[in-house]
Amino acid sequence: MLTNDMRRAVKWSTTASVLMVLVGLLAILLPAVSGLAATIVVGVLLLCSGALHIALAWRGAHPGAIVGEFLLGLVYGVIGLVLLANPIAGLESLTLAISIYLAVKGVLELFLAGWIRRASGAGWLFVDAAVTLALALMIAASWPSAAAWVVGTFVGINILFSGLARLMVIRAVPVIVQ
């Protein structure tokens, strides 16, 4: 039996999940816009992180720690400013970083699949590695024009599936409570 508090929580969670699905679909439909938005958010986060590192530097007890924290703050802050000053170039950089990440991930998965090749299900790691490497190559081959769709599409897919997963979990609440 659901209490009033539980009903409100389920209603709120359902509403938030549906909004996540809609935002995810919108990001997929408008990948360049969502990619630029994601780049700006990353830029702001890096800028804030840089400021916090610099502020923490003055709390260091050792001169090496102070200098290291200060320099780290500068790196974060400068990268954040660069992303914010030119979000299109920042989006291209993030796209290239995703391609490199996928390539490294694919190679590591390939090694892991080879390492455990006799284990049940290891073939799926080979498939995962092949798909991951194919994505990395597709993005790299079409870079920088891939920047127009990669980040926004990936962000949209992530938000869409987060919303869908939450909707499925919410559906289980009445069953769990009874």
C-alpha positions as a LaTeX table, in Angstrom:
\begin{tabular}{lrrr}
\hline
Residue & $x$ (\AA) & $y$ (\AA) & $z$ (\AA) \\
\hline
Met1 & 0.00 & 0.00 & 0.00 \\
Leu2 & 1.43 & 3.35 & $-1.06$ \\
Thr3 & 1.33 & 6.17 & 1.47 \\
Asn4 & 0.64 & 9.74 & 0.42 \\
Asp5 & 4.34 & 10.53 & 0.74 \\
Met6 & 5.19 & 7.58 & $-1.48$ \\
Arg7 & 2.60 & 8.61 & $-4.07$ \\
Arg8 & 4.05 & 12.14 & $-4.15$ \\
Ala9 & 7.58 & 10.75 & $-4.49$ \\
Val10 & 6.52 & 8.40 & $-7.31$ \\
Lys11 & 4.66 & 11.23 & $-9.08$ \\
Trp12 & 7.65 & 13.59 & $-8.75$ \\
Ser13 & 10.09 & 10.91 & $-9.86$ \\
Thr14 & 7.89 & 9.97 & $-12.83$ \\
Thr15 & 7.62 & 13.61 & $-13.89$ \\
Ala16 & 11.39 & 14.12 & $-13.60$ \\
Ser17 & 12.06 & 10.91 & $-15.52$ \\
Val18 & 9.69 & 11.84 & $-18.35$ \\
Leu19 & 11.38 & 15.26 & $-18.54$ \\
Met20 & 14.76 & 13.51 & $-18.76$ \\
Val21 & 13.49 & 11.39 & $-21.65$ \\
Leu22 & 12.18 & 14.50 & $-23.44$ \\
Val23 & 15.40 & 16.45 & $-22.86$ \\
Gly24 & 17.42 & 13.45 & $-24.08$ \\
Leu25 & 15.33 & 13.25 & $-27.26$ \\
Leu26 & 15.69 & 17.00 & $-27.78$ \\
Ala27 & 19.47 & 16.74 & $-27.36$ \\
Ile28 & 19.56 & 13.93 & $-29.93$ \\
Leu29 & 17.42 & 15.94 & $-32.35$ \\
Leu30 & 19.55 & 19.08 & $-31.87$ \\
Pro31 & 23.04 & 17.63 & $-31.36$ \\
Ala32 & 24.99 & 20.78 & $-32.27$ \\
Val33 & 23.04 & 22.89 & $-29.78$ \\
Ser34 & 23.27 & 20.29 & $-27.01$ \\
Gly35 & 26.96 & 19.77 & $-27.77$ \\
Leu36 & 27.66 & 23.48 & $-27.41$ \\
Ala37 & 25.61 & 23.57 & $-24.21$ \\
Ala38 & 27.62 & 20.64 & $-22.82$ \\
Thr39 & 30.86 & 22.39 & $-23.79$ \\
Ile40 & 29.79 & 25.54 & $-21.96$ \\
Val41 & 28.83 & 23.53 & $-18.87$ \\
Val42 & 32.22 & 21.77 & $-18.91$ \\
Gly43 & 33.93 & 25.15 & $-19.31$ \\
Val44 & 32.08 & 26.61 & $-16.32$ \\
Leu45 & 32.83 & 23.53 & $-14.20$ \\
Leu46 & 36.54 & 23.69 & $-15.09$ \\
Leu47 & 36.65 & 27.42 & $-14.34$ \\
Cys48 & 34.98 & 26.89 & $-10.94$ \\
Ser49 & 37.26 & 23.95 & $-10.19$ \\
Gly50 & 40.27 & 26.06 & $-11.07$ \\
Ala51 & 39.14 & 28.81 & $-8.70$ \\
Leu52 & 38.63 & 26.26 & $-5.91$ \\
His53 & 42.08 & 24.73 & $-6.47$ \\
Ile54 & 43.67 & 28.18 & $-6.29$ \\
Ala55 & 41.70 & 28.99 & $-3.14$ \\
Leu56 & 42.80 & 25.67 & $-1.59$ \\
Ala57 & 46.41 & 26.37 & $-2.52$ \\
Trp58 & 46.64 & 29.00 & 0.19 \\
Arg59 & 45.64 & 26.39 & 2.79 \\
Gly60 & 48.65 & 24.20 & 1.95 \\
Ala61 & 51.19 & 23.55 & 4.67 \\
His62 & 54.15 & 22.91 & 2.38 \\
Pro63 & 55.44 & 25.25 & $-0.37$ \\
Gly64 & 55.41 & 22.39 & $-2.90$ \\
Ala65 & 51.78 & 21.65 & $-2.15$ \\
Ile66 & 50.87 & 25.32 & $-2.50$ \\
Val67 & 52.63 & 25.66 & $-5.86$ \\
Gly68 & 51.23 & 22.36 & $-7.15$ \\
Glu69 & 47.65 & 23.21 & $-6.16$ \\
Phe70 & 48.01 & 26.73 & $-7.59$ \\
Leu71 & 49.37 & 25.42 & $-10.92$ \\
Leu72 & 46.64 & 22.80 & $-11.12$ \\
Gly73 & 44.07 & 25.55 & $-10.52$ \\
Leu74 & 45.61 & 27.60 & $-13.30$ \\
Val75 & 45.44 & 24.69 & $-15.74$ \\
Tyr76 & 41.79 & 24.02 & $-14.90$ \\
Gly77 & 40.94 & 27.71 & $-15.09$ \\
Val78 & 42.74 & 28.35 & $-18.37$ \\
Ile79 & 41.14 & 25.32 & $-20.05$ \\
Gly80 & 37.74 & 26.44 & $-18.73$ \\
Leu81 & 38.29 & 29.95 & $-20.10$ \\
Val82 & 39.40 & 28.60 & $-23.48$ \\
Leu83 & 36.25 & 26.45 & $-23.72$ \\
Leu84 & 34.07 & 29.42 & $-22.78$ \\
Ala85 & 35.89 & 31.88 & $-25.05$ \\
Asn86 & 35.50 & 29.65 & $-28.10$ \\
Pro87 & 32.89 & 26.96 & $-27.49$ \\
Ile88 & 33.01 & 25.69 & $-31.10$ \\
Ala89 & 36.74 & 24.96 & $-30.88$ \\
Gly90 & 36.07 & 23.53 & $-27.41$ \\
Leu91 & 33.40 & 21.25 & $-28.85$ \\
Glu92 & 35.87 & 20.08 & $-31.50$ \\
Ser93 & 38.43 & 19.37 & $-28.76$ \\
Leu94 & 35.91 & 17.43 & $-26.69$ \\
Thr95 & 34.97 & 15.42 & $-29.79$ \\
Leu96 & 38.60 & 14.54 & $-30.44$ \\
Ala97 & 39.00 & 13.60 & $-26.76$ \\
Ile98 & 36.00 & 11.25 & $-27.05$ \\
Ser99 & 37.53 & 9.63 & $-30.13$ \\
Ile100 & 40.83 & 9.10 & $-28.32$ \\
Tyr101 & 39.04 & 7.77 & $-25.25$ \\
Leu102 & 37.05 & 5.30 & $-27.36$ \\
Ala103 & 40.19 & 4.16 & $-29.19$ \\
Val104 & 42.05 & 3.51 & $-25.92$ \\
Lys105 & 38.99 & 1.81 & $-24.41$ \\
Gly106 & 38.59 & $-0.38$ & $-27.50$ \\
Val107 & 42.22 & $-1.49$ & $-27.45$ \\
Leu108 & 42.08 & $-2.24$ & $-23.72$ \\
Glu109 & 38.86 & $-4.23$ & $-24.19$ \\
Leu110 & 40.51 & $-6.14$ & $-27.02$ \\
Phe111 & 43.40 & $-7.09$ & $-24.72$ \\
Leu112 & 40.97 & $-8.04$ & $-21.95$ \\
Ala113 & 38.92 & $-10.17$ & $-24.35$ \\
Gly114 & 42.09 & $-11.93$ & $-25.48$ \\
Trp115 & 43.16 & $-12.42$ & $-21.89$ \\
Ile116 & 39.90 & $-14.14$ & $-20.91$ \\
Arg117 & 39.00 & $-15.56$ & $-24.33$ \\
Arg118 & 38.21 & $-19.01$ & $-22.90$ \\
Ala119 & 35.71 & $-17.60$ & $-20.39$ \\
Ser120 & 32.01 & $-17.75$ & $-21.07$ \\
Gly121 & 30.83 & $-14.55$ & $-22.70$ \\
Ala122 & 34.31 & $-13.35$ & $-23.68$ \\
Gly123 & 33.14 & $-13.10$ & $-27.26$ \\
Trp124 & 30.93 & $-10.19$ & $-26.25$ \\
Leu125 & 34.04 & $-8.31$ & $-25.17$ \\
Phe126 & 35.48 & $-8.82$ & $-28.65$ \\
Val127 & 32.24 & $-7.44$ & $-30.13$ \\
Asp128 & 32.30 & $-4.52$ & $-27.69$ \\
Ala129 & 35.93 & $-3.80$ & $-28.56$ \\
Ala130 & 35.20 & $-3.93$ & $-32.29$ \\
Val131 & 32.20 & $-1.59$ & $-32.01$ \\
Thr132 & 34.11 & 0.80 & $-29.75$ \\
Leu133 & 37.09 & 0.89 & $-32.13$ \\
Ala134 & 34.75 & 1.40 & $-35.10$ \\
Leu135 & 33.11 & 4.36 & $-33.34$ \\
Ala136 & 36.52 & 5.83 & $-32.52$ \\
Leu137 & 37.62 & 5.50 & $-36.15$ \\
Met138 & 34.35 & 6.95 & $-37.48$ \\
Ile139 & 34.65 & 9.97 & $-35.22$ \\
Ala140 & 38.35 & 10.49 & $-35.94$ \\
Ala141 & 37.86 & 10.10 & $-39.69$ \\
Ser142 & 35.15 & 12.75 & $-39.76$ \\
Trp143 & 36.77 & 15.10 & $-37.22$ \\
Pro144 & 36.36 & 18.08 & $-36.84$ \\
Ser145 & 32.97 & 18.00 & $-38.62$ \\
Ala146 & 31.91 & 15.19 & $-36.26$ \\
Ala147 & 31.87 & 17.81 & $-33.51$ \\
Ala148 & 28.50 & 18.94 & $-34.81$ \\
Trp149 & 26.86 & 15.71 & $-33.66$ \\
Val150 & 29.07 & 13.53 & $-31.43$ \\
Val151 & 28.98 & 15.26 & $-28.04$ \\
Gly152 & 25.34 & 16.33 & $-28.28$ \\
Thr153 & 24.20 & 12.92 & $-29.48$ \\
Phe154 & 26.16 & 11.09 & $-26.77$ \\
Val155 & 24.83 & 13.45 & $-24.08$ \\
Gly156 & 21.30 & 13.02 & $-25.43$ \\
Ile157 & 21.54 & 9.23 & $-25.47$ \\
Asn158 & 22.86 & 9.26 & $-21.91$ \\
Ile159 & 20.05 & 11.50 & $-20.64$ \\
Leu160 & 17.42 & 9.51 & $-22.57$ \\
Phe161 & 18.52 & 6.18 & $-21.12$ \\
Ser162 & 18.87 & 7.64 & $-17.61$ \\
Gly163 & 15.25 & 8.79 & $-17.82$ \\
Leu164 & 14.06 & 5.45 & $-19.20$ \\
Ala165 & 15.94 & 3.51 & $-16.51$ \\
Arg166 & 14.40 & 5.64 & $-13.78$ \\
Leu167 & 10.93 & 5.12 & $-15.25$ \\
Met168 & 11.44 & 1.36 & $-15.13$ \\
Val169 & 12.62 & 1.53 & $-11.51$ \\
Ile170 & 9.64 & 3.70 & $-10.54$ \\
Arg171 & 7.27 & 1.13 & $-12.06$ \\
Ala172 & 8.62 & $-1.39$ & $-9.55$ \\
Val173 & 7.81 & 0.74 & $-6.47$ \\
Pro174 & 4.18 & $-0.41$ & $-6.04$ \\
Val175 & 5.24 & $-4.05$ & $-6.45$ \\
Ile176 & 8.05 & $-3.69$ & $-3.92$ \\
Val177 & 5.86 & $-1.95$ & $-1.36$ \\
Gln178 & 3.06 & $-4.53$ & $-1.49$ \\
\hline
\end{tabular}
